[in-house]
Amino acid sequence: MKAIFNVKPSLILIAFFAIGFTACKKNDGVSPFSSTNNTTGAVAIVSVNDLAGNHNTTSTDSVYAMDACDSNHRRNPILESALPTNITSYLKTNYVGYTFIKAFSNTLVSTNTLDGFVVAIMFNGKPVALKFDASGNFLKVLELRKGKDLDHKGDHQDGDEQHHKEDEHADSISLNSLPDNILQYFKVNYPQDTLKKAFTTEDSAIVVISKNLAFFSNTFKSDGTFIKRERLGDHSGGEDEDILQSNLPTSILNYLSVTYPNYIFEKAFIDKEDGKTKGYLVIIDANLTKYAVLFDGNGNFKEAKVIH
C-alpha cells in the first residue's frame, strides 16, 4: 500500500503510549469500516499530530489498525511478559530486532471469554500491528490507515492491473542498475545465483531476490554493504517462472487478502520440477514491510518470512 508516514521511532513510542487500548466500540469514535467479509473496528495506535509535535490531536489525524476490535468485545491492556509464549516466539522469529510498543487482549463481552490478542511493535522504524487468536496463533497482519482514510477501501484490489505490473512499482530497481559493489558481492560470494528481482525499502535498504536451486533474499545497505542472506522455502532444484498476480491460484489470492489486508503485490514465481508445479513464492508489501509468502504446489500456505 502507499506510504502512510515517515517518522522517527522514538516519537512513535511516545505517541503510542499516549493512546489507550481500554474500550472497544463498533467504530472506536470514527465511522465503521466495512471489509469484504464483515464490519470491523479500527483502533488508534499512533497520533500523526503528536508525531509532528502538535498535541491538538483529533480522531482523524491518528493512524488506525483496522479489524483490531469488534463492537461486542472489550480490550484490555497487557504487558509483553504476559503474552502467550508462542506470540513472543513468533515475534522474535519473524521480526528480529523488533521493539514492543503495546498489546491488548480482546474479550467477548457477552460471555467474558478471551477471544484473541492484538500486538503492536516497531520493526525497521515502522509500526506493525498483528492479530492472534486466543491460543496465541498468528491470524493476520492488520492494515494501517490514517483516520481520513478509514472509509475508503484502500489501494489494493485483487487482479488490479496496476498491482501486477511490477515495473510500475516505485520501489523496484532494475537489476542492471544495482550498485557495482552489490553485483561484485554476488560474483565473489554466490557466483551461481541468478538475480531475479530487486527492491528498495522505506529505510533505503536494497533487497535482491536470487535463486541458486532455492530462492534467497539478500539485503544490503544503500551503499551496498551486505546485511543478511536468508533462504526462502525448503524446495531446491527445478525451474522457476514468473507468474502474474491474476494467474495465481484462487487459494493463494484468498489467503493473501485475508492475512495481509490491502497488501500490494510485488512479484511471484512458480517453482517447477520435471514439469510439475512444486510451489509458489509471492513477494508482497503490507504496511511498508515486505514479506515472502510461500505455498505448496496446490496453493496451500506453507510459511511466510519477513524480508525487511
Secondary structure as UniProt FT lines:
FT   HELIX           9..18
FT   TURN            28..29
FT   STRAND          33..34
FT   STRAND          39..40
FT   STRAND          43..47
FT   HELIX           48..51
FT   TURN            52..53
FT   HELIX           59..61
FT   STRAND          62..65
FT   TURN            66..67
FT   TURN            71..72
FT   STRAND          73..77
FT   HELIX           80..82
FT   HELIX           85..94
FT   TURN            96..97
FT   STRAND          99..108
FT   TURN            109..112
FT   STRAND          113..123
FT   TURN            124..125
FT   STRAND          126..132
FT   TURN            134..135
FT   STRAND          138..141
FT   STRAND          144..146
FT   HELIX           147..149
FT   TURN            150..151
FT   TURN            158..159
FT   HELIX           161..163
FT   HELIX           166..168
FT   TURN            170..171
FT   STRAND          172..173
FT   HELIX           175..177
FT   HELIX           180..189
FT   TURN            191..192
FT   STRAND          194..200
FT   TURN            202..203
FT   STRAND          206..211
FT   STRAND          215..220
FT   TURN            222..223
FT   STRAND          226..232
FT   STRAND          239..242
FT   HELIX           245..247
FT   HELIX           250..259
FT   TURN            261..262
FT   STRAND          264..273
FT   TURN            274..275
FT   STRAND          276..286
FT   TURN            287..288
FT   STRAND          289..296
FT   TURN            297..298
FT   STRAND          301..306
//
